[in-house]
Amino acid sequence: MLEKAKAAGVDPQHVVVTEPVRGSDIPVQLIYVELIDGVYAPIGLRTPPGQGPFPLVLFASGNGGGGMAVVRDFTQNVSWTQEEFLKAGYAVAWIRYRAEVDYAYDKIGKLVEDKRQRRQLLNRGPLEYEDVISIVEYVKTLPAIDPKRIGYMGMSHGGEMAFKIASEYQGVGAMIACEPAAHEFLRLRPDNTARINPETGLLDVERMLMREPEKVRPRITEEVARSRMEPIATPIFVQGRNSDELQGIFRVCYDLLVELGKDARWATYEHDLHGFVYVRRNEAGVYAPDAVQRQAVADSIAFFDSYLKGSQ
């Protein structure tokens, strides 16, 4: 069977499937990346024309799950932003990771790896942000990618993951946290706008109202938030959205970075859509970014340029 797979041009241990991208001359390589525990996460990698190695930005959106189907959908239908990065000379990749485990980050401590009977032993299951670290380590091995120029752009829960990653790992050159839903990272005490889902017993924060930094700051666990941010050495651009229910959380994340002397930037935008920096095709099947989306993406590229292209 192994011989048949190799004859078909597929290496079972390094699966890469290339397919065209709608409306683009740049195809996508659909890749399964081995994670720390031996399971696989999907990514969709695209590289610009020309000779590498290229700087690379990894793109994350929201909670995990969905697998390769999500990578393919986003590549085909939510990639105007990536097209702009490709024009600017960046390799890009949509990534997926396992689903968030409710408040596990706040409860179970650092991941420790050991050996038992000559095989891997972990003290707990990996979490979604640790999948991203494994993906970063993998893409650094690719000949088309410059391992010293890796960026990460995460939206919503993906934005919170930027803080979790940067708190423990120094291998990313620059990060953007778009509308980061970082209530867990800050150990925020929800008010009565959050509720327990009676069907699952899990906290439902979908309608939590935390618009004002003055409301958020007294509700975070200050010493915990500061201890988590203290190790951060990665430059982080925090992007807010004026009308977002969690705008106060976004701003407090930035304020804490500045207070701790970190390399941080802030911008906030007026837009109706959560996740507006990732432009999806409209009902006519075309990308129609508005002026705010164009500005936010231009700001994002300029930010990465200042950190990932300085060594050229």
N, C-alpha and C positions, 0 to 999 in steps of 0.2 A: 504493500500500500504506500509506503514511503517513497519507493521508486516511482510509482505512478504519479504521486503528488509533485515530485521534483520534475518529472517529465512534462507535467502540465504547467511548469513554470511557477509553482507555488511552494515555498518553503514553509511547512507547517509550524515551525518555531518562529518564523518572522513573516507573518502574513501581511502582504501589502497588495491592495487592489486599487487600480487607477481607473477613474471614471471622469468623463467630461463634466464641466460645470455650466449650467444654463447661462447663456449670454456672455460667456467668457472664453478666451483662448487659453486660459491657465487651468489645467485639470487639477483634481484633488487626489491625493494618495490616502486611501482609507487604511489605517494601520491599527493593529491591536498591540498595545503596550503592556508588557508584563509588569505587574505591581509588586510591592514588597512581599506579599503573601502568595505569589504565584498565580493569581487570577489576572484577568486582562481588562484593560479599559480602552475604549476606542478614541481615536483622534482622526481629524481630517486635515492633512498637511498640504499646503500649497506654497510654491516658491516663485518669486518673480523671474522674468527673463534675465539672462546674463549669467555670469560666473559667480558662484558663491566663494566662500561661505557667507551666508546672509544673516543679519540680525533677525530674530524670530520673536513674534508676540503670540502668546497663547491666549485664547479668548474663552471665558467661562460665563455662563448665564444661569443664574438662579440655582435651585437645588439640583441634585444629581439624579441619576436614573435615566432610563430611556434608551441607553446603549447607542449602538451604531445608527439606529433609525433617527435619533435626534441629531447626531453629527451630520448625517446626509441631508436632513431637512434644513438645518441651519446653513449648511454649505450652499445648498441650492436656492434657498429662499430668504435668508437673513444675512446676506454677505455683502451688502453695499459698503459697510464699514471696512470689511476686509479688503474689498477691491481698492479702497482709498489707500490702505496700508501697502498693498502690493504695488500700486503706482509709486509710492514713496520709497520703494526698495526693500520692504520687509517681507520675509516669509511669515505666513500666518497659519494658525491651526485652531479649529474648534475642538474643544476637549469635553469629554464626559467623565464622570467619576461616580462613585457609589452615592446613594441617597444619604442625605443628612440623617443622623441619629439624634433624636431630640435631646438636647442638652448633654450629650455624652462627653463632649469636649470639656464641659465644666465639671464633670464628675469622675472621670476614670484615669486621668493622669497621663504621663508621657509613655509613648510606645517603646517597649524594650524588647530586643531580639536576643535569643539565646539558642542553644542547640540541645536536642535530646535524641538519643539513638542516631547520632550523626545527621539529623534532620532539623529543620528550622522549628523553633519554638518561640511564640510571641506571648507576652503577658496579657494581650487583649487584641481584639480585631482592629485593623486599621480603620481610620476615619477618612472622610472624603477629601479633606485638605492634604492628607498624607498621600492620597492617590496622585494629586497634582505634583507633589514633590517627586514622586517616582517618574511621572511623565517628563518633568524638567530634566531629570537625570538621564532619561532615555534620549530626548531630542539632542542633548549635548553630544551624543555619540555619532550623530548623523553627519556625513561629510559635507552636506550642503548647508549646514547650520554652524554659525560661529558660537561656540560654547560660552564665550565671554560676553555675549550680547543677547541675553534672553530677557524678554519682558512678559508681563502678565497683566491682563485686563479682565477684571471680574465685576459682574453686575449683580446687585441685590445680595443673595446669599453668596454668590461668587465674589462679591466685594468684601463681605465679612471674611471669606477664606483668605483674602490677601493679607489681612492682619494675622490670622492664625499661622499662615505659611511664614511670613516675615518674622514672626516672633521666635520661630524655631530653626529657620533655614536661611542661609545667607547666599544661596546660589542663583538668585534672580537679580538682574541688574536694575530694574525699575518696575513699579507696579502702579496701576490705576484701580482705585476702588470706586466703582460707579454705584451711587445710591446704596452704600453698604449697610445691610440689615444686621448690624453688629451687636444686637442686644445681648447675645450669649457671650461674646468676647468681652463685653464691658460688664458682664454680670449685672444687667439691669433688672430692677424689681418692677414688673409690670403693674399697672394700675387696673381699675375695673373695666377698661376698654379692651383688655385681653380676657379670655375666658378659657375654661377647660372644656374640650369637646367631650360631651357625655358619652359618645359612642366609643371613644378610644381611651379616654382618660389623659390625653395629651393636650398641652397648652396650645391654644389657637391664638396666634398673634396677627392674623390677617387684617383685623380691624383696629389694631392697637394705635392710639393717637399719641404720637410723641413728636409734635411739630416744632416745639420751642426748645432750644438748648437749655433755657432756664428751668424747664420742667424736667428735662432728661438728667442734667448734671447731678441733682440731689438723689436721683434714683439709681445711679450706677454704684457699683461697689468700688470705690475710688482706689483703694490700695491694690485690689486684684487687677483692675484695668491698667493701672500704672506698672505693675510688675510684669504684666504680659507685654506691654509696649516697650518697656525699657530695653530689651535685647534687640529691638528692630534697628537695622542699619540700612535697609533698603529705602531709597526715595519713594514716597507714595504721594500720588495725586488723588485727592478725595474730591469726587464730583457729586454735588447735591442737585436736588430738584425742588424748586421753590414750593410747589403745592403738595409735595409728598407727605404722607402721614408720619413718616419717620425722619423728616428733615432735621429734627433736633438731634437725633442719633448721629446722622451724617456729620453734622457740624461739631459735635462733641468729640468724635473720632479725630477730626483735624485739630481741634483745640488741644487735645491731650498730646498729640504728636509734637506740636509747636512748644508746648510747655516743657516737654522732655528733651527739647533741643534736637528733634529729628528733622531730616530733610523732607519737608512736606509742602504741598501746594493745595489750594482750595479754589474751586469755581462752582457756582451754582447757576442753574439754567431754568428758564420758564418754559415748561412743556407739560402737556396733559398726560403723556404716556410714560408709565413706569418702564424703564429699559429703553428709553428713546435713543440712546447711543447706538443701539443695534437696530438698523433700519430693515424692516420686513417688506417684501413685495406687497403692493396693494391689490385690490380686487381685480384690477386689470392685468396683474402679473408683472408689474414693473416696479422698480424702485423710484420713489418720489420723495427724497429727503427734503425737509423744510430747512429754513435758514438756521434755526436753532440746532438741528441735528448736524448740519454742515459745520457750524462753528464748534460744536462740542468735539466732533471727530478731528477737525483741524487742530484744536487745542491738544487733543490726545496725541496726535502724531508729533506735534512740536515738542511735547513733553518727552516722549520716548526718544526723539532725535537728540535731545540735550544730554541723554545718558547712554544711549546705545549706539550713537554714531560718532561720539567724540573721539574714539580711538582710531577712526579711519584716517 
